[in-house]
Amino acid sequence: MAAGLVISAPASGVGKTTLTLALARAWRHRGLNVQCFKSGPDYIDPAFHAAATGRASVNVDSWAMDRGAISHLVGRGADADVVLAEGSMGLFDGVAAPGVSGTGATADIAEMLGWPVVLVIDPSGQAQTAAAIAAGLRDYRPGVRLAGVVLNRVASPRHEDLVRRALNDAGIAVFGALPRHAEISLPKRHLGLVQAEEQAEIGKLIDEAARFVAEHVDLDAVLRSAASWTPQPAANGLNVTPPGRRIALARDAAFSFVYPHMLEAWRGAGAEISTFSPLSDEAPDASADVCWLPGGYPELHAGRIAANARFRSGLRAFAETRPVHGECGGYMVLGTALTDADGVRHEMTGLLGLETSFAKRRMHLGYRLATLAAPMPGHRPSARLRGHEFHYSTILAQPDTPLAVVHDATGAVIAETGSQRGHATGTFFHLIAEDR
């Protein structure tokens, strides 16, 4: 039987990821098996979880997944001692219209699983008001239980005392208070944290975070606040069809945004995955029957991608006879050209007519529901696909046949329809699940 907790906060940027990693590593140092999950569509944090725990982490998402799929995914925590679900944004932040089993809010997962919430509160620029915020979050939704609070970035002992007293008066447990500590700050870039696999010192950073948190947080009290949890058998698993029997998957620093649960579902359905690196000028495996280019940071490596003739010619040759699909950054690389942040235009593979630019950044963010107008690898026409879009590119041209009719979470039609030409398809959204 595992102990389950949700790590959340009033907003983004407060320290949820750092606390999650530190707790996971500190308990692992004590000999406990820790399993992490990420609530919501963030595709970067699960790799940090895996680095901290030694166990693969996956996303659970109430907007895109039904309860059966979520139960199936969290079932991997059955043999763990502690299970931590890291939230996204603020505790109750989701979309206005419910999706499959909720709005995508972390609170949905906390209520669904019956796990108490540990709030990370940053009281910078305030004191007693932090207690009012915590009390408001505690009382906002009856089905969500607050275990207690960890204060982050407290300015001084006096500051900590003021906030602690107010929280105690409100009947809210304070598990600890963390002074400012730059040494455990995780580096960021425009789509979130710099990826775990790009940080050679990530293990040392997590160890330092664990040491620091163990010094300032009552780990035993946090663990006692967790709910005893036994996973319930899932009536159904993920509704995911592999795009092929043998999949050539682009995988390197420019192509890394793929949801772990998707890869596991493909393998679970019998597909084989062979990886190749476009940045190393590698072509897809000639024995594969489909090629998949996930998102990532092609805009940071556009010159190198443009110069890698073996990759580009190999991909074009592959696409003459077999399907090639790109998501977000992968879609951009399938296009005609990509203009980087300095205004330099780089020729891409030309399998699609898409042209994008980062010279004038525009954020595209949100859930997407796509009804396919044409087939894409693993999915028939008329299939309804749920995904998430997050990028800063501007579309200069999208001239090919639209792949889908795409709506945002409010039901509004959006212009990012994806494209289809020959054997090549692409979407700006990252696929999470198909509606049953």
C-alpha positions as CSV (number, residue, x, y, z in Angstrom):
1,M,0.0,0.0,0.0
2,A,1.5,3.4,-1.1
3,A,1.1,6.8,0.5
4,G,-0.2,9.4,-2.0
5,L,0.3,13.1,-2.1
6,V,-0.2,16.0,-4.6
7,I,2.3,18.8,-4.7
8,S,0.6,22.0,-5.8
9,A,0.7,25.8,-5.4
10,P,-1.4,29.0,-6.0
11,A,0.4,29.7,-9.2
12,S,3.3,28.7,-11.6
13,G,6.9,29.5,-10.7
14,V,6.5,29.0,-7.0
15,G,8.7,25.9,-6.6
16,K,6.5,22.8,-7.1
17,T,9.1,21.0,-9.3
18,T,12.0,21.7,-7.0
19,L,10.0,20.5,-3.9
20,T,8.8,17.4,-5.7
21,L,12.3,16.4,-6.8
22,A,13.8,17.2,-3.4
23,L,11.1,15.1,-1.5
24,A,11.5,12.2,-4.0
25,R,15.2,12.1,-3.7
26,A,15.3,12.6,0.1
27,W,12.8,9.7,0.6
28,R,14.8,7.6,-1.8
29,H,17.9,8.3,0.3
30,R,15.9,6.8,3.2
31,G,15.4,3.6,1.2
32,L,11.8,4.3,0.1
33,N,10.6,3.6,-3.5
34,V,9.0,6.8,-4.9
35,Q,6.8,7.1,-7.9
36,C,6.1,10.5,-9.5
37,F,3.4,11.7,-11.9
38,K,2.8,15.0,-13.6
39,S,-0.7,16.4,-13.6
40,G,-1.4,18.2,-16.8
41,P,0.2,18.4,-20.3
42,D,3.8,19.4,-19.3
43,Y,6.2,17.1,-21.3
44,I,9.4,18.3,-19.6
45,D,8.9,17.6,-15.9
46,P,8.5,13.7,-16.1
47,A,12.2,13.4,-17.2
48,F,13.2,15.3,-14.0
49,H,11.0,13.0,-11.9
50,A,12.8,10.0,-13.5
51,A,16.1,11.5,-12.7
52,A,15.1,12.0,-9.0
53,T,13.5,8.6,-8.5
54,G,15.0,6.1,-10.9
55,R,11.5,5.3,-12.1
56,A,9.7,6.5,-15.2
57,S,7.1,9.2,-14.7
58,V,4.1,9.9,-16.9
59,N,1.4,12.6,-17.3
60,V,-2.1,12.2,-16.0
61,D,-4.6,14.7,-17.5
62,S,-8.3,15.1,-16.6
63,W,-9.1,17.1,-19.8
64,A,-7.7,14.6,-22.2
65,M,-8.0,11.3,-20.4
66,D,-10.9,9.4,-18.8
67,R,-10.8,8.0,-15.4
68,G,-10.0,4.5,-16.6
69,A,-6.9,5.8,-18.4
70,I,-5.8,7.7,-15.4
71,S,-6.3,4.7,-13.1
72,H,-4.3,2.6,-15.6
73,L,-1.4,5.0,-15.5
74,V,-1.2,5.6,-11.8
75,G,-1.4,1.9,-11.2
76,R,2.4,1.8,-11.8
77,G,2.7,3.2,-8.3
78,A,1.3,0.0,-6.8
79,D,4.7,-1.2,-5.7
80,A,6.0,2.2,-4.5
81,D,6.1,3.4,-0.9
82,V,5.3,7.0,-1.8
83,V,3.5,8.4,-4.8
84,L,3.8,12.1,-5.7
85,A,1.7,13.9,-8.3
86,E,3.2,17.2,-9.2
87,G,0.6,19.8,-10.3
88,S,0.7,22.4,-13.0
89,M,0.0,26.1,-12.7
90,G,-2.3,26.8,-9.7
91,L,-4.3,24.1,-7.8
92,F,-7.6,24.9,-9.5
93,D,-6.4,26.2,-12.8
94,G,-7.9,24.5,-15.8
95,V,-10.0,25.4,-18.8
96,A,-13.5,26.8,-18.6
97,A,-15.3,23.8,-20.3
98,P,-14.7,20.3,-18.9
99,G,-13.0,17.7,-21.1
100,V,-13.2,13.9,-20.7
101,S,-13.1,13.8,-16.9
102,G,-12.4,17.3,-15.8
103,T,-10.9,20.7,-16.7
104,G,-7.3,19.7,-16.6
105,A,-6.8,21.2,-13.1
106,T,-4.6,19.6,-10.6
107,A,-7.5,19.6,-8.1
108,D,-9.3,17.1,-10.4
109,I,-6.5,14.5,-9.9
110,A,-6.3,15.2,-6.2
111,E,-10.1,14.6,-5.8
112,M,-10.2,11.7,-8.2
113,L,-7.4,9.8,-6.4
114,G,-8.3,11.0,-2.8
115,W,-4.7,12.3,-2.3
116,P,-4.2,15.3,0.1
117,V,-2.4,18.4,-1.3
118,V,0.8,19.9,0.0
119,L,0.8,23.5,-1.1
120,V,4.0,25.4,-1.9
121,I,3.5,29.0,-0.9
122,D,5.9,31.8,-1.8
123,P,5.2,34.6,0.6
124,S,7.5,37.1,-1.0
125,G,6.1,40.6,-0.6
126,Q,3.5,39.5,1.9
127,A,3.2,38.0,5.3
128,Q,-0.2,37.1,6.9
129,T,-1.9,37.4,3.5
130,A,-0.2,34.1,2.6
131,A,-2.4,32.4,5.2
132,A,-5.5,33.9,3.6
133,I,-4.5,32.5,0.3
134,A,-3.8,29.0,1.7
135,A,-7.1,29.1,3.6
136,G,-9.0,30.1,0.4
137,L,-7.4,27.2,-1.5
138,R,-8.3,24.8,1.4
139,D,-12.0,25.8,1.4
140,Y,-12.6,26.4,-2.3
141,R,-13.6,22.8,-3.3
142,P,-14.9,20.4,-0.7
143,G,-13.6,17.3,-2.3
144,V,-10.0,18.5,-2.2
145,R,-8.1,18.1,1.1
146,L,-5.2,20.3,2.1
147,A,-2.5,18.4,4.0
148,G,-0.4,21.5,4.8
149,V,2.0,24.0,3.5
150,V,5.7,24.4,2.7
151,L,6.9,28.0,2.5
152,N,9.4,28.8,-0.1
153,R,11.8,31.8,-0.4
154,V,11.1,33.2,3.0
155,A,13.1,36.5,3.5
156,S,14.1,36.2,7.2
157,P,13.3,34.4,10.5
158,R,11.0,37.3,11.4
159,H,9.2,36.9,8.0
160,E,8.8,33.2,8.6
161,D,7.4,33.7,12.1
162,L,4.8,36.1,10.9
163,V,3.6,33.7,8.2
164,R,3.7,30.7,10.4
165,R,1.6,32.3,13.1
166,A,-1.0,33.3,10.6
167,L,-1.2,29.8,9.1
168,N,-1.3,28.2,12.6
169,D,-4.2,30.5,13.5
170,A,-6.0,29.4,10.3
171,G,-5.5,25.7,11.4
172,I,-3.1,25.0,8.5
173,A,0.0,22.8,9.2
174,V,3.4,24.3,8.2
175,F,5.7,21.4,7.2
176,G,8.7,23.7,6.8
177,A,10.1,27.0,5.4
178,L,12.8,27.3,2.8
179,P,15.1,30.3,2.7
180,R,16.2,31.6,-0.7
181,H,18.8,29.3,-2.1
182,A,20.1,30.0,-5.6
183,E,22.1,26.8,-5.8
184,I,19.0,24.7,-6.4
185,S,17.4,26.9,-9.0
186,L,16.6,25.0,-12.2
187,P,17.6,26.7,-15.4
188,K,14.8,27.8,-17.7
189,R,14.2,28.7,-21.3
190,H,11.1,29.9,-23.3
191,L,9.1,26.6,-23.1
192,G,9.9,25.9,-19.5
193,L,12.8,24.2,-17.7
194,V,16.0,23.3,-19.6
195,Q,15.5,19.6,-20.2
196,A,16.9,17.1,-17.7
197,E,18.9,15.3,-20.3
198,E,20.7,18.5,-21.3
199,Q,21.9,19.1,-17.7
200,A,25.0,17.1,-16.9
201,E,24.9,18.0,-13.3
202,I,21.2,17.3,-12.7
203,G,21.9,14.5,-10.2
204,K,24.1,16.8,-8.1
205,L,21.5,19.6,-8.2
206,I,18.7,17.2,-7.1
207,D,20.9,15.9,-4.3
208,E,21.5,19.4,-3.1
209,A,17.8,20.2,-3.2
210,A,17.1,17.1,-1.2
211,R,19.7,18.0,1.4
212,F,18.4,21.6,1.6
213,V,14.7,20.5,1.9
214,A,15.5,17.8,4.5
215,E,17.2,20.4,6.6
216,H,14.2,22.8,6.6
217,V,11.2,20.5,6.1
218,D,9.8,17.9,8.4
219,L,9.8,14.9,6.0
220,D,8.2,12.6,8.5
221,A,5.3,15.0,9.0
222,V,4.8,15.3,5.3
223,L,4.8,11.5,4.9
224,R,2.3,11.1,7.7
225,S,-0.1,13.5,6.0
226,A,-0.2,11.3,2.9
227,A,-3.2,9.1,2.1
228,S,-2.9,5.4,2.2
229,W,-3.7,4.3,-1.3
230,T,-4.2,1.1,-3.1
231,P,-4.7,1.4,-6.9
232,Q,-8.0,0.3,-8.2
233,P,-8.1,-2.0,-11.2
234,A,-8.7,0.0,-14.4
235,A,-11.7,-1.1,-16.5
236,N,-9.8,0.1,-19.5
237,G,-6.3,1.4,-20.4
238,L,-5.2,4.0,-22.8
239,N,-7.0,4.4,-26.1
240,V,-3.7,4.7,-28.1
241,T,-3.0,3.0,-31.5
242,P,0.7,2.8,-32.5
243,P,1.4,4.7,-35.8
244,G,3.1,1.6,-37.1
245,R,4.7,-1.7,-36.2
246,R,8.3,-0.4,-36.4
247,I,8.6,3.3,-35.6
248,A,11.6,5.5,-36.4
249,L,11.6,8.2,-33.7
250,A,13.7,11.3,-33.9
251,R,15.3,11.8,-30.5
252,D,17.9,14.3,-29.5
253,A,18.1,17.9,-28.0
254,A,16.0,19.3,-30.9
255,F,13.4,16.5,-30.8
256,S,12.5,15.4,-27.3
257,F,8.9,16.5,-26.5
258,V,7.0,13.2,-26.6
259,Y,4.7,12.1,-23.8
260,P,6.2,9.0,-22.0
261,H,2.8,7.3,-21.8
262,M,2.5,7.5,-25.6
263,L,5.8,5.6,-26.1
264,E,4.8,3.1,-23.5
265,A,1.4,2.5,-25.1
266,W,3.0,2.0,-28.5
267,R,5.4,-0.6,-27.1
268,G,2.6,-2.2,-25.1
269,A,0.7,-2.7,-28.3
270,G,3.7,-4.5,-29.8
271,A,5.4,-1.7,-31.7
272,E,9.2,-1.5,-31.9
273,I,10.8,2.0,-31.6
274,S,14.2,2.8,-33.1
275,T,15.6,6.2,-32.4
276,F,17.8,8.4,-34.7
277,S,19.3,11.9,-34.2
278,P,18.8,14.5,-36.9
279,L,21.3,16.7,-35.1
280,S,23.9,14.0,-35.6
281,D,22.9,13.9,-39.3
282,E,21.3,10.5,-39.0
283,A,18.5,9.3,-41.3
284,P,15.5,7.3,-40.1
285,D,15.8,3.5,-40.0
286,A,15.2,2.2,-43.5
287,S,13.5,-0.9,-42.0
288,A,10.8,1.2,-40.2
289,D,7.3,1.5,-41.6
290,V,6.7,5.0,-40.1
291,C,8.8,8.0,-39.0
292,W,7.7,10.3,-36.1
293,L,9.3,13.7,-35.4
294,P,8.3,14.9,-32.0
295,G,8.5,18.5,-30.8
296,G,11.4,20.1,-29.1
297,Y,13.7,23.0,-29.8
298,P,14.5,23.0,-33.6
299,E,14.6,26.8,-33.5
300,L,17.7,26.6,-31.4
301,H,19.4,24.2,-33.9
302,A,17.9,25.4,-37.2
303,G,21.2,26.1,-38.9
304,R,22.6,22.7,-38.0
305,I,19.4,20.9,-39.1
306,A,19.5,22.8,-42.4
307,A,23.1,21.8,-43.0
308,N,22.6,18.1,-42.2
309,A,22.2,16.8,-45.8
310,R,22.1,13.1,-44.8
311,F,19.2,13.6,-42.5
312,R,17.2,15.7,-44.9
313,S,17.8,13.5,-47.9
314,G,17.1,10.3,-45.9
315,L,13.9,11.7,-44.5
316,R,12.7,12.7,-48.0
317,A,13.5,9.3,-49.4
318,F,11.6,7.7,-46.5
319,A,8.6,9.9,-47.2
320,E,8.4,8.7,-50.8
321,T,7.0,5.4,-49.7
322,R,6.0,5.6,-46.0
323,P,4.3,7.9,-43.6
324,V,6.1,10.7,-41.8
325,H,4.5,12.7,-39.0
326,G,5.7,15.7,-37.1
327,E,4.4,17.3,-33.9
328,C,5.0,21.0,-33.3
329,G,8.8,21.4,-33.7
330,G,8.8,18.3,-35.8
331,Y,6.0,19.7,-37.9
332,M,8.1,22.9,-38.4
333,V,11.1,20.8,-39.6
334,L,8.9,19.0,-42.1
335,G,8.1,22.4,-43.5
336,T,9.8,24.6,-46.1
337,A,11.7,27.0,-43.9
338,L,12.1,28.1,-40.3
339,T,13.2,31.7,-39.4
340,D,15.1,31.8,-36.1
341,A,15.0,34.4,-33.4
342,D,17.7,36.4,-35.1
343,G,15.7,36.7,-38.3
344,V,17.9,34.1,-40.2
345,R,15.8,31.9,-42.6
346,H,16.9,28.3,-42.6
347,E,15.7,25.8,-45.2
348,M,14.0,22.7,-43.7
349,T,13.1,19.4,-45.3
350,G,10.3,20.7,-47.6
351,L,8.0,17.7,-47.2
352,L,5.3,20.2,-46.3
353,G,4.8,23.9,-47.3
354,L,4.6,25.2,-43.7
355,E,6.9,28.1,-43.0
356,T,7.3,29.5,-39.5
357,S,9.2,32.3,-37.8
358,F,10.5,32.9,-34.3
359,A,11.7,36.5,-35.2
360,K,8.4,37.8,-34.0
361,R,7.4,35.5,-31.2
362,R,3.7,34.8,-30.5
363,M,2.7,32.3,-27.8
364,H,0.3,29.6,-28.8
365,L,-0.9,27.7,-25.7
366,G,-3.8,25.4,-24.8
367,Y,-5.6,22.2,-25.2
368,R,-6.7,21.1,-28.6
369,L,-9.4,18.8,-29.9
370,A,-8.9,17.8,-33.5
371,T,-11.2,15.9,-35.8
372,L,-9.1,14.4,-38.6
373,A,-10.1,15.3,-42.2
374,A,-7.4,12.9,-43.5
375,P,-5.6,9.9,-42.0
376,M,-2.4,10.3,-40.0
377,P,-0.2,7.5,-38.7
378,G,-2.3,5.4,-36.3
379,H,-5.5,7.3,-36.7
380,R,-8.3,7.2,-39.3
381,P,-10.2,10.1,-40.8
382,S,-12.9,11.5,-38.5
383,A,-10.9,10.3,-35.4
384,R,-11.1,12.8,-32.5
385,L,-7.7,13.5,-31.0
386,R,-6.9,15.4,-27.8
387,G,-3.6,17.2,-27.4
388,H,-1.9,20.3,-26.2
389,E,-0.2,23.1,-28.1
390,F,2.6,25.3,-26.7
391,H,5.1,27.2,-28.9
392,Y,6.2,30.7,-29.8
393,S,6.4,30.5,-33.6
394,T,4.4,32.6,-36.1
395,I,2.9,30.9,-39.1
396,L,4.1,32.6,-42.3
397,A,2.5,30.0,-44.6
398,Q,0.5,26.8,-44.2
399,P,-0.6,26.1,-47.8
400,D,-1.1,22.4,-47.8
401,T,-4.4,20.4,-47.4
402,P,-5.6,20.9,-43.8
403,L,-5.1,17.7,-41.7
404,A,-7.9,18.4,-39.3
405,V,-10.6,20.8,-38.0
406,V,-9.0,21.9,-34.7
407,H,-10.8,23.5,-31.7
408,D,-9.5,24.9,-28.5
409,A,-10.9,24.0,-25.1
410,T,-13.7,26.6,-25.5
411,G,-14.9,25.1,-28.7
412,A,-13.5,27.9,-30.9
413,V,-12.0,26.9,-34.3
414,I,-8.3,27.7,-34.5
415,A,-6.1,28.3,-37.5
416,E,-3.4,25.7,-36.7
417,T,-5.1,22.9,-38.6
418,G,-2.0,20.9,-39.3
419,S,-1.1,19.8,-42.8
420,Q,-1.1,16.8,-45.2
421,R,0.8,16.3,-48.4
422,G,1.7,12.9,-49.9
423,H,2.9,10.7,-47.1
424,A,3.7,13.6,-44.8
425,T,1.5,15.0,-42.0
426,G,2.0,17.4,-39.2
427,T,0.2,19.1,-36.3
428,F,1.1,21.9,-33.9
429,F,-0.4,20.0,-31.0
430,H,1.2,17.1,-29.1
431,L,-1.1,14.1,-29.1
432,I,-2.2,12.9,-25.6
433,A,-5.1,10.5,-26.4
434,E,-7.8,9.6,-28.8
435,D,-11.5,9.9,-27.8
436,R,-13.1,6.4,-27.5
